[in-house]
Amino acid sequence: MLPTPSTTHLTFTNIYEPSEDSYLLLDTLSLPTETLFLTSRFPTTTTPAPLILEIGVGSGVVLAFAAANAKTIFGRGDVAVLGTDVNAVAAGAAAETVQRAMVESHHSDRGTKPAVLKTVVCDLASAVREGQIDVLIFNPPYVPTPDLPTPLQDLHVGEVLDSQARFERDSKLLELSYAGGTDGMETPNRLLEQLPRILSVRGVAYILLCAQNNPEEVKARVRSWSGGWSAETVGSSGKKAGWERLCVVRIWRAG
């Protein structure tokens, strides 16, 4: 079992705390079937180093796991990792988590050490050039809710606030990490629409969904895209309570 990066240096008043969904992504990425798929997709002898992007990086535990265990997961250590989040606090926290994980994993061999780029504050992958991402990981706000959260610009991030206003701001920042609107799919749908432009020709995406997101419909939609796209469930949790059953869908160009 690969080690889980530590997040003990963080507080979770306004950052999503790693939970069952986070750990399902870690378990899925380290499955023998997935490491075989990824190592064969990015062979060291014939392909450049893959660029890995986690959208909604949160605490950084998933991105740190991918970076620190790149040799096992991707069959090569020379990956580049990048994270994005709409929450500036989370972006800063994730950067620290990744750096700590790299130190703890004792990466010192020059030439095979992962390149940690940065964590960027932006919506989805809006700060990334199209067609550049080789591995995309997304644990989206998937919980069905009546409405989407307050727009980010209204949350007063970085301002000095009294205790009540700070509590309200932090609550809304946390809401951004889980509230998905209708069927929990409003944000995942936006990412799916962009995915063919974001991914490289060899790109693959891992997207976490819950049962109420209708993952079978999502997979059917992806398979209908032009260009030979495939979508399969490659990881799942046990049924905990109704819509809380989780799965990880792998999306890639098979043709």
N, C-alpha and C positions, 0 to 999 in steps of 0.2 A: 504494500500500500504506500502510495506517495504521500509525503508529509503535507499537511494543510498549513498554509502561511498563517502566521500569528497576526491577530488584530487587537492584541491586548493594549496596544498603545493608543487606541481610539476610544472616543466616547460616541454614543449613538443617539444623542439627543436630536440630531438633524441629518444623520446618515443612516441608510438602511443597514441593519445588522445582519450578517450572514445567517441564513436560515436553511430550511430544507431545500429550497430551490437552488440556492448557491451551491450546496453540497452535491446536489444532483448533477449540476454542471461539472463539478470536479470529478465525480465518479464516472460520468459519461466520457469526458475527455481522456481518462486514463484506462478505459476499457480496452482489452486487447484488440477487439474488432476496430476500434477507432484509432488506436495508435498504428495499427497495420494500414488502415485506410490513409491516414495522414502521412506516414513515412513513405508510402508508395506514391502519394500525390506530389510530394516535395522531395524527390531524391537529391541527395547532396551532390552527386556527380554531374547532374544535368540541369539543375534549376537554381536560380538565385535564391537567396535567403527569403523566406516568407515573411510578409508583414501581417501581424496579428492585431486586430482592433477589437476592444471590448466597448460596446455602447452601453451607457448607464453603468459606469464602472463602480459606483458606490464605494464600499470600503476598500476595494481593490483586491479582494481575496482571490477572485477567479483569475484575473489578469496576472497576479503575482504567482499563482499556481502554474499557469501556462508558461511563464517566463522561467521560473526556477526549475521546472521539470521539462524544459524544452527538449533536452536530449532524449528523454524517454518518450514523450508524446509525439514529437515530430521527427525523431530520428536524427536530429541535428541541433546544435546549440546556437547556431548563428542566426537566430530569429530576431526580428525587430518587433517591439510591442508598443502599442499606443492605446490610450483610453480617452473616452469622452464622457461628459456628464453635464446636465443642465444645472446641477447643484455645484457651485464653486467650492463649497466646503468639502464635498465628497471628492472632487477632483484633486484637491490638495492632500486629503487623507489617503486616497488611493496611491498617489505617487510615493508617499512614505511607505505604505505597505509593500509596494513592489520593490523599492530599494532595500528594505529590511530583509525581504525574502531572498533577494539576490545575495546579500551578505551571508545570511544563514545557510544558503545552499553551497557556499564556498566556490563560487564561480571565479576562477582565476586564470584559466587557460586562454590566453590571447588568441583571437581568431575564431573561437567557438563560443565566446560569451555573448548572451543575448544583448541586443542594443535596446536600451530602455529610452524611448523617445521622450514622450511627455504625456501628461493628462490635460486635455483641452476642455474648456467650458464652451459647449455648443449644443445645439439641438441635433440629436441623432448623429449622423456623419456629415453634417453640413460643412465642417471645417476640413474635410478630407477630399483630395482630388479623386475624381471618378475613375473607376477601373484599376485602383491600386491595391485594394484589400484582398489578401489571400485567405485569411481566416477571420471570420467575423463571429463574435460571441455576443448574445443579447439576452439578458434576463429582464424583460420589459415590465412595465406596469401592466399586469395582466388581470387584476382583480376587477370584476364587473362593478361599476359604480354609476350612480345617476348622472354624474357630471365629471368632467375633467377638472383637475386642480386649478387654482388661481394661477394666472400667467406669471412666469418667473420674474418679470420686471416689477411686479407689484409686491415682491416678498422682502424688499429692503435688505438684501444680503450685504453684509459688510458694514451696515449702519449700527450706531450705538443706540440701543433701544432699552426701554425700561423692562422689568421682568415679565410683565404681562404681554407686551408686544413681542418680546423675544420668544416667549412660549408659543404664541400664535404663529410667528414666522417659522419656528422650528417644526411645528406640527404640519404646516403646509409644505415645508421642504420634504418631510417624510412622506407626505401624501403623494408627492410627485413620483416617488419610487414604486408605488403600488397601484394607484388608482387608474384604471384603464378605460373608464367610460363604458359605452354600450358593449355588452358581451366581453368587456375587458380587452377589446381589440382595436380601439381607436389609434393608439400609438403603434402597436404591432403592425396594423394595416399600413400606416404611413411608411414604416421601414420596409415592408414587403414590396411596396410600390417602387421604392428606390433601389432595392437589392440588385437587380440586373445591371444597374449603372455603377453601383458601389464596388461590386466584386470584380476581381481580375478574371481573366479567362480561366485560370485554374482555381478560382476562388470557391470557398465553401463556407456556409454559415451554420451556426448552431443557435437555434432560437428556442427558448423555454416557453411552454404554454401550459395552461391548465385545461381541465376537461370542458369547462364552459366556453372556452375559446374556440371550440369545434376544430380540434387539430386535424381531423380527417378532411374537413372542408378546406383547410389551409393547404394541406398536401395536394389535394386535387387541383386547387387553383394554381399552385406552383407548377405542377406537371402539365398544365395547359399552356404555360408560357411558350412562346416560340424560342427555338435555340437549343432544345434538348435538355430541359431541366428535370431533375429528379428531387424527390423529397421523401424521407423515411424517418420514422421514429427510431431513434438509436439509444434512448435512455428513458426510463420511467420510474416513478415512485409507486409505492403501494398505495392503495386507496385509503386516504385518511378521513375524508369527509366530503362527499359530493364533488363539487367543482375543484376542491383542493388537490385532487389527483393531478399530478404533474407529469409532463413528458418533455423530452428534448428532441426537436426535429432537426435533422441535418438536411440542408438544401445545397445543391451543387449542380453544375453543368456536367451532365454525363456524356453528352454528345460532342 
